[in-house]
Amino acid sequence: MHLLSPSAFFASVLSPLALFTRILSPAAFRAEILSPDVLSAYILSPETLLTEVLSPAFLNLRVGSPRLLTVEILSPTVLSPHIGSPESMGVRVLSPSILSPHIMSDGHWNVEILSPHLLSGHGEPGHDTEENHHLSPEHHHGHMDNLYEHLVKIHNYILK
């Protein structure tokens, strides 16, 4: 599958063009980004993705609102080699402490949810740890400079 490599994943899924043309609604987001074909290599299995991540009961229990799934799926845990364990899916990605009201305040949203290694320069000082270097700059394909602005617009649209 062409999305198995980080570079192909970023180019196909996280480019601003893909974000604006394909993620036009929560339903479209789930269909395009959360499909088993796209994320089966990053999340345990298609069955796990469908039963645990897309389950309304799971979302309501872990997050409080399926709308916040747009934030979780772009977290560093999902887009790094840490993916695969129930701990990371249940604790790091879907943790209520991560998806709290301060997500969009004080500049913490990009650090806690997206991580500096995803945003290429938007991270706060002091958070540039070894963990944030799983995805090297050559994987960014020039799309990361404006990705934060695009994601904020999409985040605001989804939560309207």
C-alpha positions in Angstrom: 0.0 0.0 0.0 1.4 3.4 -0.9 0.6 5.0 2.4 2.8 2.7 4.5 5.8 5.1 4.5 5.6 8.4 6.5 6.5 10.5 3.4 3.7 9.0 1.3 1.3 9.3 4.2 2.1 13.0 4.6 2.0 13.7 0.9 -1.4 11.9 0.4 -3.2 12.7 3.6 -1.8 15.7 5.3 -1.2 18.1 2.4 -3.2 21.3 2.5 -4.7 20.4 -0.8 -6.0 17.1 0.6 -7.2 18.8 3.7 -9.2 21.5 1.8 -10.6 19.3 -1.0 -11.4 16.1 0.9 -12.1 17.1 4.6 -15.1 19.3 4.0 -17.3 17.8 6.7 -16.9 15.4 9.7 -18.4 12.6 7.6 -15.9 13.2 4.8 -13.1 13.3 7.4 -14.1 10.0 8.8 -14.5 8.5 5.3 -11.2 9.7 3.9 -8.8 9.8 6.8 -10.1 7.2 9.2 -10.8 4.5 6.6 -9.1 1.2 7.4 -7.3 1.4 4.1 -5.5 4.5 5.2 -4.8 3.8 8.8 -4.6 0.1 9.2 -0.8 0.2 9.2 -0.8 2.9 11.9 -3.6 1.5 14.1 -3.7 -2.1 15.3 -6.0 -3.4 12.6 -9.0 -2.4 10.5 -11.2 -4.3 12.9 -9.8 -2.4 15.9 -10.1 0.9 14.0 -13.8 0.3 13.3 -14.8 -1.1 16.6 -12.7 0.9 19.0 -11.9 4.2 17.4 -15.1 4.8 15.3 -17.5 3.4 17.9 -19.8 6.1 19.2 -19.7 4.5 22.7 -15.9 4.6 22.6 -15.8 8.2 21.4 -18.3 9.4 24.0 -16.5 7.6 26.8 -13.0 8.6 25.9 -13.5 12.0 24.3 -17.0 13.3 25.0 -17.7 14.3 21.4 -17.0 12.5 18.1 -16.2 16.0 16.6 -12.9 16.0 18.6 -11.7 13.0 16.6 -10.4 15.4 14.0 -7.9 16.6 16.6 -6.9 13.2 17.9 -6.1 11.5 14.6 -3.5 14.2 13.9 -1.8 13.7 17.2 1.9 12.7 17.4 1.0 9.4 18.8 -1.0 8.4 15.7 1.6 9.7 13.3 4.7 8.2 15.0 6.2 4.8 15.6 4.4 4.8 19.0 1.2 3.7 17.4 0.0 0.2 18.0 -0.5 -0.3 21.7 -3.8 0.0 23.5 -2.0 2.3 26.0 -1.2 4.9 23.3 -4.6 4.7 21.7 -6.5 4.8 25.0 -4.3 7.0 27.1 -2.1 9.3 25.0 -4.4 10.0 22.0 -7.8 9.9 23.5 -7.0 11.2 26.9 -9.5 13.8 28.2 -6.5 15.7 29.8 -5.1 16.2 26.2 -8.5 17.1 24.7 -9.3 19.7 27.3 -10.6 23.3 26.9 -7.0 24.7 26.8 -6.2 23.0 23.5 -6.6 26.2 21.5 -5.3 28.6 24.2 -1.8 29.8 25.1 -0.2 28.2 22.1 -0.4 24.7 23.6 -2.6 23.2 20.9 0.2 22.6 18.4 2.5 21.1 21.1 0.1 18.8 22.8 -2.0 17.6 19.9 0.2 18.0 16.8 3.7 18.2 18.3 6.6 20.2 16.9 7.9 17.5 14.7 4.6 17.7 12.7 4.5 21.5 12.5 8.1 22.2 11.6 8.9 25.2 13.7 5.5 26.0 15.3 6.4 24.1 18.5 7.1 25.9 21.8 10.6 26.1 23.2 11.4 23.2 25.6 9.3 20.7 23.7 11.8 19.8 21.0 12.7 16.4 22.4 14.0 13.3 20.8 10.5 11.9 20.6 9.6 14.8 18.3 12.1 13.7 15.6 10.5 10.5 14.4 9.5 12.2 11.2 12.4 14.1 9.6 12.0 17.4 7.6 12.4 15.6 4.3 9.0 13.9 5.0 7.2 17.3 5.1 7.2 17.9 1.4 7.0 21.6 1.9 3.4 21.4 3.3 4.2 21.7 7.0 4.9 25.5 7.0 1.2 26.3 6.6 -0.3 23.2 7.9 -1.0 24.6 11.4 -3.1 27.5 9.9 -5.0 25.0 7.7 -5.7 22.7 10.6 -7.0 25.6 12.8 -9.4 26.6 10.1 -10.6 23.0 9.8 -10.8 22.5 13.5 -13.0 25.7 13.8 -15.2 24.5 10.9 -15.8 21.1 12.4 -16.7 22.5 15.8 -19.2 25.1 14.5 
